[in-house]
């Protein structure tokens, strides 16, 4: 791998790490929202929050996988 490729991969790794961190924070925020207001949330609100948490966790895992795949080559 040349220097140009290494710099390009570093930039992509930084972007994927930032994306992963943002998605994990959003997923934790959904969990915290349910922890705080769980009893006051309707079933629909609770399910929507759980869906958002799952979506954010999946997006975080995708960013991590992209970074790991790039680094293994």
C-alpha positions as CSV (number, residue, x, y, z in Angstrom):
1,X,0.0,0.0,0.0
2,X,1.4,3.3,-1.0
3,X,1.4,6.5,1.0
4,X,-1.6,7.9,-0.9
5,X,-3.7,4.8,-0.2
6,X,-2.6,4.9,3.5
7,X,-3.7,8.6,3.8
8,X,-7.0,7.9,2.0
9,X,-7.7,4.9,4.3
10,X,-6.9,7.0,7.3
11,X,-9.4,9.6,6.3
12,X,-12.1,6.9,5.7
13,X,-11.2,5.3,9.1
14,X,-11.7,8.6,10.9
15,X,-15.0,9.1,9.2
16,X,-16.2,5.6,10.0
17,X,-15.1,6.0,13.6
18,X,-17.0,9.2,13.9
19,X,-20.1,7.7,12.4
20,X,-19.8,4.7,14.6
21,X,-19.5,6.8,17.7
22,X,-22.5,9.0,16.7
23,X,-24.7,5.9,16.1
24,X,-23.6,4.2,19.4
25,X,-24.4,7.5,21.3
26,X,-27.8,7.7,19.6
27,X,-28.5,4.0,20.5
28,X,-27.5,4.7,24.1
29,X,-29.7,7.8,24.1
30,X,-32.7,5.7,23.1
31,X,-32.0,3.2,25.9
32,X,-31.7,6.1,28.4
33,X,-35.0,7.6,27.2
34,X,-36.8,4.3,27.9
35,X,-35.0,4.0,31.2
36,X,-36.2,7.5,32.3
37,X,-39.7,7.6,30.8
38,X,-40.4,4.0,30.2
39,X,-43.4,3.8,32.4
40,X,-44.9,7.0,30.9
41,X,-44.3,5.9,27.3
42,X,-47.0,4.2,25.3
43,X,-46.4,0.8,23.8
44,X,-46.0,2.5,20.4
45,X,-43.5,5.0,21.7
46,X,-41.6,2.2,23.4
47,X,-41.5,0.1,20.3
48,X,-40.4,3.0,18.1
49,X,-37.6,3.8,20.6
50,X,-36.5,0.1,20.5
51,X,-36.6,0.2,16.7
52,X,-34.5,3.4,16.7
53,X,-32.0,1.8,19.1
54,X,-31.7,-1.3,16.9
55,X,-31.3,0.8,13.7
56,X,-28.6,2.9,15.3
57,X,-26.7,-0.1,16.7
58,X,-26.8,-1.7,13.2
59,X,-25.5,1.4,11.6
60,X,-22.7,1.6,14.2
61,X,-21.8,-2.1,13.5
62,X,-21.8,-1.4,9.8
63,X,-19.3,1.5,10.2
64,X,-17.1,-0.7,12.4
65,X,-17.2,-3.5,10.0
66,X,-16.2,-1.3,7.1
67,X,-13.3,0.1,9.0
68,X,-12.1,-3.4,10.1
69,X,-12.4,-4.8,6.5
70,X,-10.4,-1.9,5.1
71,X,-7.7,-2.3,7.8
72,X,-7.4,-6.0,7.2
73,X,-6.4,-5.5,3.5
